[in-house]
Amino acid sequence: MTAYFFGLVYFHDTATVAADWLKYKLTITYYNPVLLVSGLGFSLLIAFSLWMKVRERPELRIFLIWFLITILFMLLALLSMMVVNMEAIHYLQYAILAILVFPVFRRFNDAFVLTATLGILDEIYQYLVLNPTFNYFDFNDIILNMLGAGAGLLFIAVNIAPDIKPPRKWYSSSSFIFLSIVIFLGIIFSVQLYVSFFPVPGNFEGWHWFSLYRQGLPDEFWTFLYRERYYHILRPWEGIGMMVFLTLFYGIIDYIYQKIIHD
């Protein structure tokens, strides 16, 4: 698990170079459609394999439906939050990471939160080290990572049907702790004392504050890219709101799974 995660981080630039090479070979006219069709085909193939498992254990069909809803979320994110369709590789990367993390905890909740946290650390590393001149902290990619983690855990729930540890009470769950920290940090950044979401006007010294956005974002909801391609840059509280939603959406897998197994 550890080696896999550090591989994701370390070879990020290498993967970007490979993606750019493929885009050059296919040209943008074919690059995005080919990746879209390939990604959908792969997702439906996985969904079909889960359906075959559900035929053997009908009580698990709710997780198949959950997985199909996740595919829909992935498609919506692909069409609204990605510069190029190659960014959908986040789904596969973090689905695999969640599958590797799960055996450590044997709780879906814990595995999702740790995978999401690693995804955030990955984006922090990219913002501070790999792309020190990039204009903004990429909440978009965090959402992609979380969707991938959720898909990976739903795959485990159906395909492996593991024996899990009893879920914790909601107030001691990793989801509750994770969301408390995320919302607390959001409030701290909103206050704009030593840290902020956006650059603090008039702060020319630049030594006592840290900003998640190195410059203001455009007022328009959609950012135009090329050949009628638009995407939306998640604003801070939009990103935090979606993180909250996805954590709650996948954070109840343990409770539902436990109820189904014991019933």
ChimeraX attribute file (.defattr): number of C-alpha atoms within 10 A of each C-alpha:
attribute: neighborCount
match mode: 1-to-1
recipient: residues
	/A:1	15
	/A:2	10
	/A:3	7
	/A:4	13
	/A:5	18
	/A:6	13
	/A:7	11
	/A:8	18
	/A:9	17
	/A:10	13
	/A:11	11
	/A:12	14
	/A:13	13
	/A:14	11
	/A:15	13
	/A:16	13
	/A:17	12
	/A:18	11
	/A:19	16
	/A:20	14
	/A:21	12
	/A:22	14
	/A:23	17
	/A:24	11
	/A:25	11
	/A:26	13
	/A:27	12
	/A:28	15
	/A:29	10
	/A:30	12
	/A:31	18
	/A:32	17
	/A:33	12
	/A:34	14
	/A:35	17
	/A:36	19
	/A:37	11
	/A:38	12
	/A:39	19
	/A:40	14
	/A:41	12
	/A:42	12
	/A:43	18
	/A:44	14
	/A:45	12
	/A:46	15
	/A:47	18
	/A:48	13
	/A:49	15
	/A:50	23
	/A:51	20
	/A:52	14
	/A:53	18
	/A:54	18
	/A:55	11
	/A:56	9
	/A:57	12
	/A:58	12
	/A:59	14
	/A:60	22
	/A:61	16
	/A:62	16
	/A:63	23
	/A:64	23
	/A:65	14
	/A:66	17
	/A:67	23
	/A:68	17
	/A:69	13
	/A:70	18
	/A:71	20
	/A:72	12
	/A:73	13
	/A:74	22
	/A:75	16
	/A:76	12
	/A:77	19
	/A:78	19
	/A:79	16
	/A:80	16
	/A:81	24
	/A:82	20
	/A:83	19
	/A:84	19
	/A:85	17
	/A:86	20
	/A:87	16
	/A:88	21
	/A:89	16
	/A:90	21
	/A:91	24
	/A:92	19
	/A:93	18
	/A:94	27
	/A:95	25
	/A:96	20
	/A:97	28
	/A:98	30
	/A:99	23
	/A:100	18
	/A:101	22
	/A:102	23
	/A:103	14
	/A:104	11
	/A:105	13
	/A:106	17
	/A:107	23
	/A:108	29
	/A:109	27
	/A:110	23
	/A:111	25
	/A:112	32
	/A:113	25
	/A:114	20
	/A:115	27
	/A:116	27
	/A:117	16
	/A:118	19
	/A:119	24
	/A:120	19
	/A:121	14
	/A:122	20
	/A:123	22
	/A:124	16
	/A:125	14
	/A:126	18
	/A:127	19
	/A:128	13
	/A:129	10
	/A:130	15
	/A:131	14
	/A:132	12
	/A:133	10
	/A:134	14
	/A:135	14
	/A:136	21
	/A:137	23
	/A:138	21
	/A:139	23
	/A:140	20
	/A:141	23
	/A:142	24
	/A:143	25
	/A:144	26
	/A:145	30
	/A:146	28
	/A:147	27
	/A:148	28
	/A:149	32
	/A:150	32
	/A:151	29
	/A:152	24
	/A:153	28
	/A:154	27
	/A:155	21
	/A:156	18
	/A:157	21
	/A:158	24
	/A:159	18
	/A:160	11
	/A:161	15
	/A:162	15
	/A:163	12
	/A:164	17
	/A:165	12
	/A:166	11
	/A:167	20
	/A:168	14
	/A:169	10
	/A:170	13
	/A:171	9
	/A:172	10
	/A:173	15
	/A:174	20
	/A:175	22
	/A:176	19
	/A:177	13
	/A:178	19
	/A:179	18
	/A:180	13
	/A:181	12
	/A:182	16
	/A:183	16
	/A:184	12
	/A:185	14
	/A:186	16
	/A:187	13
	/A:188	15
	/A:189	20
	/A:190	15
	/A:191	11
	/A:192	16
	/A:193	12
	/A:194	13
	/A:195	18
	/A:196	20
	/A:197	23
	/A:198	19
	/A:199	19
	/A:200	18
	/A:201	6
	/A:202	7
	/A:203	10
	/A:204	8
	/A:205	7
	/A:206	11
	/A:207	8
	/A:208	9
	/A:209	15
	/A:210	18
	/A:211	18
	/A:212	20
	/A:213	19
	/A:214	17
	/A:215	14
	/A:216	11
	/A:217	15
	/A:218	9
	/A:219	7
	/A:220	9
	/A:221	13
	/A:222	14
	/A:223	16
	/A:224	13
	/A:225	11
	/A:226	9
	/A:227	8
	/A:228	7
	/A:229	14
	/A:230	17
	/A:231	19
	/A:232	17
	/A:233	23
	/A:234	20
	/A:235	18
	/A:236	18
	/A:237	15
	/A:238	13
	/A:239	18
	/A:240	20
	/A:241	14
	/A:242	17
	/A:243	22
	/A:244	18
	/A:245	13
	/A:246	16
	/A:247	23
	/A:248	15
	/A:249	12
	/A:250	23
	/A:251	24
	/A:252	15
	/A:253	22
	/A:254	21
	/A:255	17
	/A:256	14
	/A:257	23
	/A:258	15
	/A:259	10
	/A:260	12
	/A:261	13
	/A:262	6
	/A:263	7
